[in-house]
Amino acid sequence: MDRTSFLDLLKMFERMIKAETYRSPNRPIYLVGESLGGCLALAVAARNPDIDLLLILANPATSFDKSQIQLLLPLLELMPEQLQLNYPFILSLMAGDPSRMFKASTEKGLPPQQTVGELSMDLLIMPSYISVLAGILPKETLLWKLQMLESASAYANSRVHAVKAETLLLTSGKDQLLPSLAEGGRLDDALQRSDLRKFDDCGHFLFLEEGFDLVTIIKGARFYRRGKSLDYVLDYLPPTPAEYKKQFESNRWFNEITGPVMLSTLEDGRIVRGLDGIPSEGPVLYVGYHMLWGLELAPLVTGFMNQRNILLRGIAHPIILEKYKKGQLLDSASYDTHRLMGAAPVSGTNLFKLLSSKSHVLLYPGGMREALHRKGEEYKLFWPEEPEFVRMAARFGAKIVPFGTVGEDDFGEVFFDYNDQMKIPYFRDQIRQRTEDLAKVRANATGQVANQDLHTPWIRPKIPGRFYYRFGKPIETAGRKQELSDREMSHELYLQVKSEVEGCLAFLREKRESDPYRSIFSRLMYRATHGSTSEVPTFEP
């Protein structure tokens, strides 16, 4: 029987990695390790800092010395051959959580009778296969495996400081073999470039969990790249229909609460409900007003996907896309949906690449200043003076679609803003610390639109109203590259776009006053009498 030691296994694995590096020197190598495999991946990375490795570690066994199973080692070593250990208890720790098994079975959408049948069969089979495994697993084999885990854990822990590879840590909250949740936090602090994702309802064998999709997690963490460095445009993989459906379902409640009304403008100038006035072919640049906290984003992105099958690639502040940033205001996982749906950090390079690839690009010139505005500043534009996006659009003949979004003041109002917070030492220190850690996106800008201090406006909620979107008539830039290279001409078009956005906002604020279904209660009553899937009417555009 093969009882290879951990060090021999490590050397064998290392030879394979070096051979792969020789064959493809310009491409990264992904090492996906679960439990013992996580220790092996860390050890290889520590011994080979010059190889471009990307580590994905699922419940790595580096916490073996803190686990209950490490107490079995001395017991097994002293136990006479004639005695048998009660293995079924040990193996049952690997079987997972029955309540999660029940949840996974019900989520399949099968008829109740078939669901009960499947779950009953699973619960009946589980004890039988555990007892069979216990019967065929000799004491020597279990002892060797535990000794392998012990040596692997010690070796990896002694070299964690030397790991330079990018690392994605995946940890389970119901791991009964290892204290993986706490270990994930420890490794995240110890590793130089790591990102952590937690799965509170999963057991030790994460990759065997029902509904667990490693590819989706990699895409959400923006952990996939083809070359030496991540390219937010060329390395992006759009969501599959199944991935989009899952994201849409998770945000359905917000769409139901906001009851979004979307209006677009046809070529003849008529305003119609729906997105028929939106160009089908890219490149298209959508330029508009950013609501408080970016509340308009989820209904906007899902509306384009559902009505026109158009994926909007948002140009976003780096704060939501920065990787390996410790101590962020929000956990990195909070922005996985943004990454999965194609958000890219704001930069001239990324805008250039997106437009050159004929994408539909979402741009907010007011950026964080509008999204974190102060009391009484709703629907006020804070745009920079430079018309850079106009010249970039003209370079690729992109259509520019100005738009406005209204409704934030029907959901809440700011009552404790930046000015209030800067008067209190505790909040002022917090704001300054967060701002110092931010990537600077407008180093050359002046005035209020320059690098915005990062703070969190406090909002007093209201009984929900409704969100309204109006997209203006597309503005053609094709054939105008030479014309718009002139500073005065490009600035004139820039002011036209800004004026159209302000016009969209004014139109919506006036028209919503005549919407009989502006209140969530009137929409609920309509759905109750006309069906839960019926489209709720609105004002006549």
N, C-alpha and C positions, 0 to 999 in steps of 0.2 A: 504494500500500500504506500502511495506517495505521501510522505510527511515532510515536504520541503519546508525549510525554515523561512522566517520572514525576510531575513537578509538575502538569502538566495533568490527568493521570489522577487525582491526589490531589484536585484541586479539583472535578472532575466527581463523584467518589465522595462528597466532602463535601457537595455540594449535595443528593445523593440522601438522605444521612443526615439532614440538617436537615429535608428535606421529610417524612420518615418521623416524625421527632420532633414536628413540627407536627401530624401526623395523630393520633398516639398519645402525648400528652405524659406519661402516667402509666405507660407500659410501657417496659421496657428494650429496647435494640436489641442483638442478637447479631451480632458481626462474626467470621466464621470465615475465617482466612487461612492458606494454606499457602505456604511459601517466600517468594516476592515478595509474596504476599497478606498475609503476616504483617507485613512492613515497612509495607505500606499501612495495615493496621489500627492499628498503633502510631502512625503519623504522624497519622491522623485523630483518635485518642484524645488525643494530645498537643496538637493544635490546638483541641480542643473539650472541655476538662475539665468543662464544665457539663452536657454531654449524658450521660445514663445509658447507658453502653456496657458490654457484657460481651465481652471478647476471648477467642477461642480460637485459639491460634497453633500450627500444626503445622510444626516445623522451620523457623522463620522465617529469612530470608536475611540477618539482621543480622550473621552471621558470614562474609559474603562475602569480606571483606578477609583472612580467615585461611584461606580455602579454596584448594585447588589450581586450581580453574577460573578464579580471578581472574588467574592467571599467563598465561592465554590472551589476555587483552585486548591487551597490547602486541604479542604475536605476530600477532594478527589485524589490528591496525592497520597493521603494517609489511609484511604479506604482499602481494605483487603479485596482481592479479586472476587472472593466468594459473595460479597454483599453487592446488592444492586441499588443504585440510586433511583429515586422517583423522578425519572426524566419527564413524564408528561407535564408536571408543573412547570418545568423550565421551558418546554416547547410551547406551552399554552401562552406564555408571555409574548410569543411572536405572532399569535393568531389575529391580533387586532381587536377592535372595539365592536361588540355585537350591535350596539346602538347605531354606529356608523354603517354597519352592514345593512341594518334595517332602513336607514335613510337612503342609502344607495339603491336598494331594491325598489323603494317607493318612487324614486326619481326617474326610473326607467319608463314610467307611464304605462305600465302593463295593467290589464284588468285586475281588480282586487283579488279574485280567486287565484290567478296565476302568480301574483306578487306574494301572497301568503304561501303558496306552494314552493316557490323558489327559496324564500327565506327559511321555511321549515327544513327543506332539504340541506341548505347550507349549515344550519345549526345542528342537524343530525350527523352530517358528514365530518364536521370539524373535530369532535372528540375522537372519532374513529381513526382519522389520519394521524392525529397527534399520538395516539397509542401505538399505531403501527411504526411511526418514526422512532418512538422511544424504544420499541423492541429491537430495531435493527441498528441502533446507534450504540456501538460499544463504548465502554468507559474510556478506553485509551483514545478513541477518536475525539470524544468531547474534551478530554484533558488537553489533547494536542491543539484543538481549536481555541480553547481558552488561553493556553500559553501563547499561541500565535497572536491573539488579541492583545495580551499583556505586553508582549515585546513590540508589536506594531504601535501601540499607543505610546509607550515610553520613547521609542525612536522618533516618532513624529513630533511629540511634544518637546523633545530636546532640540528640535531644529525649526520650530515654527517661526522663530525670529528671522530665519534666512530665506523664507518664502517670499519671492517678489511677484509671483504670478497673480493675475487677476483671479478672484475666487468668488463663486456664488455659493453661499451657505443655505441649505434647506434643512429646517429642523421641525420635528414633530412635537406636539404638546402632549400626546398620550403614548409616548414611547415608554414601554414598561421594562425594556432591557437596559437602556442607558438614559441618563439625565440630559437628553439632547437639547432641550430648550435653553437651559442654562449654559450648556457647552457652546451653543451657537453664539450667544452673547459674548462669551469669553474669547472665542476665536475671532469674532468680528472686531474686537478691540485689539487683539494681538497681531492680526494680519495687516499688512501695509495697504493692500488694495482689495477690500472685500465688500460684499453686499449680502444682506441677510433677508431671507424670506421665511416666515413662520406659518406652520400649518397646525393650528391648535387641536383639530379633531382627528389627526392622523396618528397611526402607530409607527413602530420602528421601520418596517419595510415600506417606505414611502412610495416607491415605484410600483408597488402592487396594489396601492389604494385605488378604489373605484373612483373614476372621474379625474384622477391625477394626470395632468398633461404636461410633461417636461418641456416640450417644444413651446407651448404657450407661455410657460414661465420664463423661458430663455428670451422669448420675444418681448415680453412685458418688462423684463429687467434690462433690455437692450444689451444682451450678453453675446449676441451673435455678430461676428465680423469675419470677413474673408481675408483681409490683409493684416499688415502690421498694426494699424490703428483703426478705430471705429469710424466709419463714414455713415452719418445719420441718414443719408439719401440712398447711396448705392447699396448699403448693407441692410436696408429696411425690407422686411418681409410683411406684406399686407396680411390682415387677419383672414383666416379661412371663414367660410360661411358659418361653421359651427362656433368658432371663436367669437365672431360678431354677434351671433344669436345669444350667446351667453352674456356678453357685455350689454346687449340691448335689454335682455330680461332683468339684469341686475339694476338697470336704470329706469325700468318701466314705471316704477312708482313716481319718480320725479316728473316724467312726462305726463303722467295722469294728473299730478297736482298742478303743474304749470299750464296744461291745456294749450300748447303752443299753436299760434296762428301764423302761418308763413305766406307771405305775399311776394310775388315777383312781377317784373315789368316786361311785357312783350316788346317785339321790335316796333310795333305801331304805337307804343307808349301806353297801352292799356295795362292797368294793374289787375292781376288775377290772383285768386287764392291758389296756393300750391307753388311748385317750382318749375312750371313750364317755361318761364322766361330765362331760366338758367342755361348757359351754353353747355352743350354736351361734350365738346372736345376742348382739351386744354391746349396751351396753358391758360389758366384763368387765375386772376388775383382778386380775392374778396377782401375788401378794405372796409372796416367798420368800427363801431363803438363797442368798448369792452365793459360789460356790466360789472357791478360790484361782485367781487370774488369770482368773476368769470362764470356766473350762474347760467348764462345763456348757452354755454358750450355743449352740454350733453344733449338737449333737444335739437340744437343746430346740427351737430354731427350725425345724430341718428336720423334726423329728418332728411338730410341729403342722401344717406345710405338707403333708407326705406323708400323714398319717393323717386330717386333718380339713380340709385346705385353708384353714387359719386363719393369717393373717399376724400375728405378734406384733410390736407396736410397742414397742420397748424404750426406757425412760427412762434415758439414759446420762449419765455424767460429761462435761462439756464438753470435756475433754482429747481425746476421740476424735472430736470434731466441730468443733473450732476450725479456722477457715480462716485462711490467711495468717500462721500462727504460725511464725516462723523458729526453728530450733534446737530443735525438739521432740525428746522422748525417742525417739519413733518417727516415721518418715516418714508424712506425711499419707495417702499412698496405702495404708498398711497398714490403714486403717480404712474403705476404700471399700466393703467388703462390709457393714459395719455400716450405713453410710449407705444403700446400695442396698436393704437389708432393712428400712429404716424407723426406725432409731434416731433419737431426738430428745433434745436437751439437757435435763437435769433442771431443771424450773422449774414453778411453779404454773400459769403461763399455758399451757405446753405440755400439762400433764396435763389442764387444763380443756378445751382444744381437742380432745384425743384422745378423752376420754370423751364430749364433746358430739357427736362424729362417730361414736359407737357403735363405737369401735375395741376391739380386744383388746390391753390394755396390760400390759407386763411391768415390774414395779417391784421394786427391791431397796432396802429402807430402810437396810440396813447399808452399801450402796454400796462405796466404795473401801476402807473400813476392814475389811470382810470379805474382799474380793477380794485385798487385800494384807496378810493377817493374819500374825501372828507364830508362833513355835514353840509348839506345844501348843494353838493356838486354833482348830483345825479344828472346824467345826460349832457354833461359838459365835456367837450373834447379837449384833450391835452396832447396836441401833436407837435412834433419837432418842426423846425423851420425848413430843414433840408428835404427836397423831394426825391430822395434816392430811389424809392420804390417805383416812381414813375419812369425814370430812366431805365431801370432794370426791366420793367414790363415791356417798354418799347424795344429793348434789345432783342427780345424773343417774340415780339408781336403778340403779347398776351393781352387778353381782354381784362379790363378792370371793372369789377362789379362793386359799387358802393352800397353799403347796407346799414340799417339802423336796427337796434333791438330795444324794446321798451317793456317794463314790467317789474323791475327790481323794487320800485317804491310801493308796489302792491304786495310785497312779501316781507318787507322790513325797512327800517330806517336806521341810519347810523346815529348812535347817541354818545359814543365815546371814541373819538377819532384821534388822528395823529397829533393834532395840536393839544388835545387834552392829555394824551399820554406823555408828551414831551415835558409837561409841567411836573410830572411825578418822577422822582429820582429812580425808583425801581424800574419803571417802564422805559425811561429814557436810556438807562444802561443796557437794558435788553435790546432795544431798537438799535443802538449803536453797535453792540456786539454782533448782532445778526447781519447788519449792513456791512460791517467790515469783512465778514466771511463770504459775502456775495460776489459772484463774478460781475465785473463791470461791463455793461453792454452799451452804454452811451457815454464813453469817456470824453467825447468832444462836444457833447450837447450842453446847452446852458438853460437856465430857467427851471420851471417846475417839472418839465419832462425829462430832465437829466436824471442820473442814477437815483432812483427813488429809495428813501429809507424804508426798510422792511418792517412793517408793523401789521397788526391785525385789528381792523376796525371792529368795534363791538356793535352788534345789530339788535334792535328791538323788533322781534317778529310781529307780523300782522296776520290776519286771516288771509290765506292765499288768494291772489287774484289770477292774472293770466299773463303769459308772455306773448309778445307780438314781434314779428320780424318782417321787415320790408326790404327787398332787394331791388335796387334801382336798375335802370336800363344799362346793359353792358356798354362800356366805353372802349372803342377800338383803338389799338395802338399799332396795328400791323401797317407797315409802310411808312411809319412816322419816326423811325429811328433817327434819321438825320435831323428832322425838325425838332424832336424832343431832346436832342443832345445840347441844344441851346438852353442855357440856364433860365432865361426869362420864359421861354415857351413851356419848359417842363414845370416851372413854378406855377404858371397859369393853369395848367392841367391839374396840378396838385391842389390848388385852391378850388378848382371845379369839383374834384372828388370830395374834398372836405365839405364843401357847400352842399353837395348831394347827400352826404351822410347826415348832416344837420337837417336837411329837408325831410329825409326819411324819419328821423326822430320826431320832428314836429308833426308830420302827417299821422304817425301812429299815436302820439299822445292826444291828438285831437279826435281821431276816429274811435279810439277805444272807449271814449265817453258814451258812444252810442251802441256799444256791444251789450246786449241783454244777458250775455253769458260770461261776463267778465269775472263774476264771483264764482268761487269753487262750488258754492251751494247750488247755484242755478245750473251749473254743469252737471252736478250729481243728479239733480232732479231730471234733467233732460235724458241722461243715460238710463235712469231708472225707468223711464217711460218709453224710450226708443231703442233700448238695447245697449249693453255695455261696450260694444265695439263700434257704435254709430259715431259719425263725425259730428261734433257739436258745432252748430252754426256760429257766425260772428257778424260783424257789421258788413255792409256792402262797400267794397273798396271803390 
